[in-house]
Amino acid sequence: MNTFFELIQVAMGVRDKLSAIPQDRAEWEALYSVAGRHNLLAFTFPVIDRLHDEVEVPLGVYSRWAMVCEKIIQKNKRMNEACRQLYNGFLEEGFRSCILKGQAAAAYYPRPELRHCGDIDIWLEGGEKRIMDYIKPRYPIRVVFYHHCEVAMLKGINVEAHFMPSWMNSPRADRRLQKYFDSVAEEQFGHYDEALGFCVPARHFDAVYLLIHIYRHLLDEGIGLRQLLDYYYVLKALDPQDRSIAIADLKKLKLMKLAAGVMSVMKEVFNLDEELMLCPPDEKQGAFLIEEIMASGNFGRFDERNRHVEHEKRVMHARRKLTRAMRYLAYYPSEVLSIPVFMVRHYFWRLFRGYLQNV
């Protein structure tokens, strides 16, 4: 088995030890590098820390791994406080909200402080117009997309204020999805976590939403194993009722084919028990997904196929995005073929609302 996959499984506690320890500095550097590309250095460091007592881990590799881990622990503390600040601030202004992904996903982990954190995604009640009418006069807006705006509200932390949790390229699929979000919004805005101090998604919602999040990044730019690990812990947390609701919702949204491929990744990379899966795994699709995930790294930042010039023109961006997405045509034809439709729709949506200047 892949040493990196084994390292993840040992960190998860589903495997006792690595079958083969790196033998020289080059192998240790390679392991450090791949863990870094997938934002799993902090998560895997406890394994490296134990190994350091048993074998010779090169000092430079060990010290860098340890420093990243400590930085992530401290950043998670700041992010939790920032989420509480945002949640309470919006509540005082009359906006109910729910923290998506990020610190909400970290709560599923045995050690939340070791999950690599990024931006804060907050889903606000009220819709795009009401949210933008509140934010625009008060905070600098970096860019506005169909489903969220990136706004400078907290120093050193990027905030994405969501009008809706996500979207689909296909107009028909998007209508289904937005109808689903509307139907479950009340539950999410009322699902308060006392320990965290803000609302988080219900488990069955996360089983749907985080799969869609994986889907979006997979098609748009690439996805790393950190997001798949989030999904593993969501699946582990589901009780039978949650699982039943999630499966029914995924069927309504016509996402079971994608789920089957992701279940194969869950089995191969994370050794998930089949009774915890949402459906039987599709091994052919799963092998394809693993290949893409390992080539992409975190959000596709390490995929040579994503290379482009700085300040890429809109037409070149669209061409590159569509060319890349064609790799997925055999598995997800409707979403891939709808990309040009969404691009045109999104352009005019932004144009008519005056959002094109926010780039």
PEKA-V344969 format. One record per residue. NEAR is the number of other C-alpha atoms within 12 Angstrom. Layout:
# PEKA-V344969
near = <NEAR,NEAR>
This chain:
# PEKA-V344969
near = <15,20,24,37,34,28,37,41,31,27,34,32,22,19,20,15,22,24,16,18,24,26,15,16,19,15,19,31,23,18,34,34,22,31,36,31,29,38,37,40,41,38,41,39,38,26,34,38,27,20,24,22,12,11,19,20,30,24,17,16,30,31,19,24,34,28,18,28,32,23,21,28,26,21,27,33,23,24,35,32,22,31,40,30,23,35,36,24,20,28,20,12,18,16,26,32,43,48,47,41,46,39,42,43,46,35,34,30,28,19,24,28,29,36,44,43,40,28,31,39,39,47,41,40,34,25,27,27,20,18,33,31,15,22,30,25,11,13,21,22,28,23,26,34,36,34,32,32,38,32,34,23,28,22,14,15,24,27,35,39,47,35,35,35,45,38,34,38,35,26,23,19,24,26,18,24,30,25,20,27,32,21,15,29,29,24,22,33,31,22,25,24,22,11,14,28,24,35,37,40,39,38,35,33,41,43,44,43,38,37,41,38,33,37,39,28,30,42,40,32,35,39,36,39,44,42,40,47,42,41,42,40,33,39,42,31,25,28,20,18,14,24,28,23,23,35,32,22,31,32,22,18,30,25,33,30,29,40,41,31,33,45,40,33,40,42,33,30,36,38,28,31,22,21,19,28,37,44,29,26,28,26,22,21,25,27,23,23,37,32,23,32,36,34,27,32,34,32,32,30,25,25,25,16,20,26,18,18,11,9,10,16,13,18,15,16,22,23,19,25,30,28,22,27,34,24,25,28,18,17,28,29,19,26,34,30,26,26,33,26,21,28,28,19,20,26,23,17,19,25,17,12,19,17,24,20,15,18,19>
